[in-house]
């Protein structure tokens, strides 16, 4: 099966590729390719360059700074970003809270937050998961009690990705404990400089500091920071997660990992040629290429089917297979690296971001700790088990 684009779409692709490879500084793209991205500077710089061109948030409504593109053009934009090693835009801004405010926010919230969110003048983080509410998100316990013109928030959030850089957090909070768990949840925007908030780092298996736990002790939040109506947070959360899962397949990203695997396998000599000639490795690469093509076609179908702006439950399929293929690509890279994937520097050799450096630069990003860290992709955004349940009920009607 051949995936073909129209001449106009190929012209659009070339235009984007030229822009990405000339406007985004080469050192930023090189660091991203090598897994040595400078946080948060590289993301901020990239976002503002794209925003100046008007393509930082093309999926947003046009009146909020988006583009009137076709679904295929959006797909090409995402793919060319990955293929040219442009750093991923901050998903909490571009793919989560921005679309939520644009869709559910009032005029004052749109005016206050959307321009700053689009340009990354505000760095957002996500306050959904809790110690006892991960995949079963509706079991969250963080409370927000109305007190005049404010809400008083108490509770804990965990796995708060990149929260150490954030200015604001968007949160699901329980505002009515006396109804069924999905019905008593609201969506709040909270300034992280508000008294009573404490953020603590969580060190990951690869030595990095990517996630955090956040504690709220009598945090007073203006009621004007409520998005939508009180107790409508679950509806907003489903909208947000639908957007998140649509982009979480990361087809272009996995393509770059597969290309890297083929390049490295071709450099390793064996008694009969190179590792790329080994039937077992060649078979794995071919299978992964076919699976990736099938996912890309499915993604295009889902995107086109979601053109009315409503969340498509089939996006759960993209999340499920996309995350699995990311893991398979990382496993393939680690297997090709062999013993070179094992040694890592000790904690004293961690870089400025807190990430331990792989001792062999030739095999950057191929360490076993990095591979193990990628087990997370089938958990965040809704675990694979949850995605299968959604597919069974909402897509297959079982």
Secondary structure as GFF3:
##gff-version 3
##sequence-region A 1 398
A	DSSP	alpha_helix	7	23	.	.	.	ID=ss1
A	DSSP	alpha_helix	26	34	.	.	.	ID=ss2
A	DSSP	alpha_helix	41	53	.	.	.	ID=ss3
A	DSSP	three_ten_helix	62	64	.	.	.	ID=ss4
A	DSSP	alpha_helix	71	83	.	.	.	ID=ss5
A	DSSP	alpha_helix	91	91	.	.	.	ID=ss6
A	DSSP	pi_helix	92	97	.	.	.	ID=ss7
A	DSSP	alpha_helix	98	104	.	.	.	ID=ss8
A	DSSP	alpha_helix	107	109	.	.	.	ID=ss9
A	DSSP	pi_helix	110	114	.	.	.	ID=ss10
A	DSSP	alpha_helix	115	118	.	.	.	ID=ss11
A	DSSP	beta_strand	124	127	.	.	.	ID=ss12
A	DSSP	three_ten_helix	137	139	.	.	.	ID=ss13
A	DSSP	beta_strand	143	147	.	.	.	ID=ss14
A	DSSP	beta_strand	150	157	.	.	.	ID=ss15
A	DSSP	three_ten_helix	163	165	.	.	.	ID=ss16
A	DSSP	beta_strand	168	174	.	.	.	ID=ss17
A	DSSP	beta_strand	185	191	.	.	.	ID=ss18
A	DSSP	beta_strand	197	203	.	.	.	ID=ss19
A	DSSP	beta_strand	209	222	.	.	.	ID=ss20
A	DSSP	three_ten_helix	223	225	.	.	.	ID=ss21
A	DSSP	beta_strand	226	227	.	.	.	ID=ss22
A	DSSP	alpha_helix	233	247	.	.	.	ID=ss23
A	DSSP	alpha_helix	251	267	.	.	.	ID=ss24
A	DSSP	beta_strand	269	270	.	.	.	ID=ss25
A	DSSP	beta_strand	273	274	.	.	.	ID=ss26
A	DSSP	three_ten_helix	275	277	.	.	.	ID=ss27
A	DSSP	alpha_helix	279	305	.	.	.	ID=ss28
A	DSSP	alpha_helix	315	337	.	.	.	ID=ss29
A	DSSP	three_ten_helix	338	341	.	.	.	ID=ss30
A	DSSP	three_ten_helix	347	349	.	.	.	ID=ss31
A	DSSP	three_ten_helix	361	363	.	.	.	ID=ss32
A	DSSP	alpha_helix	368	373	.	.	.	ID=ss33
A	DSSP	three_ten_helix	374	378	.	.	.	ID=ss34
A	DSSP	alpha_helix	384	390	.	.	.	ID=ss35
A	DSSP	pi_helix	391	395	.	.	.	ID=ss36
###
